């Protein structure tokens, strides 16, 4: 059996070799990987699941494998492929899975912890809307799944608000972090004051008693708050899946046990390891590192919960009930009881319950959640309608054609779920280093013991044991634990001050790598609301025509009508009474204003009223329409005398932001649900790298997947519900705070001011933070390299020096202080 896949994440021939080797290590699999294009050809005796292939690639690096589907081409690029999202099946809703996908799509009924890596399992979101329960406001014990009367008092039952399930994993981590902080802070203070001349604590008690205080205070941190990290370290060693937890477990565990031994049996330690007659201990190193790692786990748990929140917001868009028309009678039923072929009545202002078509009547539907465009769409008999969109001020009967998981809204929910879990987990630097660092440190420690025990001074075995332990302690990643969270903490705070809200460290890291920005048009590049661009009059009476059409529209709630009225108000034009007003569905409005018969609408309305349109006026209108403007004819007393052009204005900051991003090497591509003419006009004016028009939510998602399959790091900027799947799929999702809650929950970065200038700030901040993190890691690794060398006794034969625990503590503190001081420099960085 032969299959071909796309692999993303490879940047050189070395990557290609590692990916090919990882796949060939699988049983009964023969793989060939090419770099240009990034394709894997796999020959196997039987079908191999995508999850198993992905699991094998995880061991090689941050590579993502996906199936090729060339049937849906958005770009004309040959061999373009669609990334198949690495996601859980819908049947996994409400169950638990490992975020590292150690066992592919395996799910569990309870939060038991991953048996491979020990990570806390994450609950998969429920992808179906919760069925509405009804209760009596006076007798809450009366609960049923359909509307009706209370059997006790006769009151109408009201919908019962479902209580959202709290994230137990997040709450558990938060509780442990609070406990860890309570006990860690005093241990840290006691330890640091030991290095202060004339330590004030010694006036209260001697050093030995303060050591006992540290020991007692560290017990809750080690054996409760941080105990899970030792469990994960043990599991990682049993499965030989060495990672960050292996490093943390060994380092903090040895530091704690060494400190306990030094506290209980100081007589067995050489004088070189004592200070003022007591052995210098490392309780603070253990508890500080465990607390920092716990903070990181809390941030990860919060990030996992963002997807669930986004899905819950999407599910709220669908109504919980609908009006069924049966035998001429209206009956309110649950949305879950709707069947294909049912006739449903949609009243003014109601959300459409399922996908279908209008069977009787007409309406003006707000479809902005799907198209992203603010202008409602007129619908008549036979036209299709979409679940979750909002009906205007008329009533109609629709035929249900797609229900349940078949509706477009349900498909958007599934796409958000798939996309948010399609990326491979970030292989943190500590994890990658741990695969080599842990066994290296253990080997150095073992060699240290052997060499000292055989060639060292008496007591040789004691020296050998203590120096071997010192190697393990000095390898404890205290500064490494501070390097990233300190920079991220300061960077996130700096971003918030500048109107850039960043959810996690992953967003900061990936923003630095972004080379393609996909942006929506409406509400992102443009203001997101229709406004009058011009009123043209063949008789140079534009203000008079504006007075007529604004008066005609003053009682309408249609967005286009409101745009006209608002324009008149800004020009201080007074509106007058309208007589014989009539709204002609799908065409426009007519009425008498100041004794003149005025009509405003499309060309069909002009033809219906037999209003003559001059050829020159028709040419001007055609020119405006080609620029993507919405144009309405104006007729007075049976003659077309002008038009009103309405558009969505480009934000003042969009042009400069796009120019700066492109200067930094970022391609800017606009993907919009708007028509080709409008999209082309905006793209030309802003000199964009490219654009795609008439896009559905799925088209946006697929376009981003194609770019990612080409090895691009993609950021997506949007503000609507229709952008949610694309925001979740992108390497970085950027939402405008002026947009919907769903968009903000699906994104990793939110811009408070809602303009593209915030993206420039986010990218500049990301570059500064990543540069700062690399500097911090340099300090941390230099300390480890030098510290391990000295701890192993490398300098003893030449200078007779051993690493005193006091010196080690001072060096560790200096390393941490240097990392903290360097991180704080970000506060003065100008973005």
C-alpha angles and dihedrals in degrees: 000000000000125000135171125215140177119240120201127194098050113127104165144016089268089061090049091052093049092048092048092048092050092052093046090054088067116100116265092358127126113189135184118190127193127192100208101066099016095236133149118202110198126191116191137161091236137013115290117206120239089237092060091048091049092049090054091050092051088067090057099047146284096326126139123205121203140171121260119240114173095170094091108057120182095159123046090228111127119244091017109168138199117232111233105223116243093228142137122265117255088249088070092067111135094011131105130256138175111260088216090056089227090161099031113235095351111138133190133214093223139032097265101144125250110292090212107045102009094234119152109262119243123225115240111230121252106249097200128081114254113254111249118248121203126214141174115257089217098039110034091180088074105088129161138157097242137050119268145111129307110258090217107044104007096238119146112265116242130209112272114226110235114233109235114238111249119234100254094189092054093046091049092052091046091052092049092047092054091051091046092052093049092057101030098056096059092044090052093048093049091049096047094048089059087074094051115098111249092014105217092212091066088066088066102038139353122261095259092058092047087052088057089050090054090049093052093045092049094055097080091047096049100037100035118014096035101025093103090065091059089050090052092047090052092049092047090054093046091053093034088233093139114195144144091300091057090056093045093045096050095042098046093037094053092043090053095045092045089052092049090050091048090049096048102032109028091149091073094058122091117245090250087072096051134086120195089349097306130094112252108243135211103212091123092054091054098047097040093052093045091050093049092050089048089054090053091051090050090054090050092050090052091050091052089053093058093076092053090051091051091051092048089052090051092049089054089063091070116077116242094223141025139198112252117205107214125165090343093306129110117231127180111228137171116268087238090063096057114115131194110273095030118135113229130190115223113198127203113291094010126128116247106250102209140359116279143104137281111265099177132012131006140259148182107242126202101219096167091120088066105029099027089225118128097213114094119233123235112231129191136178112316096020119126123248129196131223115256096023116120128246120225127223100308134077127234142166119239135194115233110232104158122033137173114358091359095072120101091240091056090049090052089052090052092046092053090050093048096043095048090057099037097091121086112248112264110262098226116220091244090056093051092047093045092066089065103019098057098053090040093055092045091051092048089048092051092047090049091056093046095048095045093044091053104034107018130101121269129313079040097166092051092048090047093050095045094047091047090052090046089058091055092046096048089051089060103119102233097142089036088056091053097041099082105026093049093053092043092048093051092041094051090049091049091050092051090054088055096047096260111122111198120192103198149353092263090064092052092049096047095043088064090058098045113127100164127050117196110196134186117227109219113069093358108059092011131043093257098232132086118252134176111263097180144345110213124200126186088211096047090250098124095144091050091052090047088053090052098047095040090052089048091052100040095104097043124101093200111124092232091052091048090051090057093047092048091051090053092050093051088054092048093242111160117227122226136204119283124216129198091015115185131176112208108202115240093004114058144259137299136190147134117275121178089347091304123117104234128187128185121185149080130317092272089062091051090052092047091052092041089235111168115235116201117229092238091053091048090054092052091049091049090052091053092049092052088057088059097255124144105237128193124190119234118213126186121189092344098312126102104234103168148328142244118230117207125188144158106255122229112245114253092238098048098084097050093044093051091047091052094047092051089048087057090054099262117139110222115209123178117214115185142164089224124104126280096254095053093043092049092049093052093044092050094048092051096038092233123186089241146320141216120204135197092033125166121208089264092051090055091049093049092047091056091046090054092052091048090050087057089057097258122146102225131202118191123203118196144133109202141081088249088061095054098093092047092047090053094046097048120092085240123021113201118193131188115234086221087066135073128306089239092058092049093048091050094049131078095211128042123195112214095201093045099226135113093250086078089063090058089052091048092052093047091048091048091053091050094047095048090048089050092049091052090052090050092049089052090056091046096048095043087055092050094047094049094038095052090048093053094040092055089057097250091145096045098087091051106033102011089239127149125183106261112209088234091056090045090052091049092048091048090050092048090050091051093045091051090052092049093046092049092049092052090059087076089072090073095046114117114222 
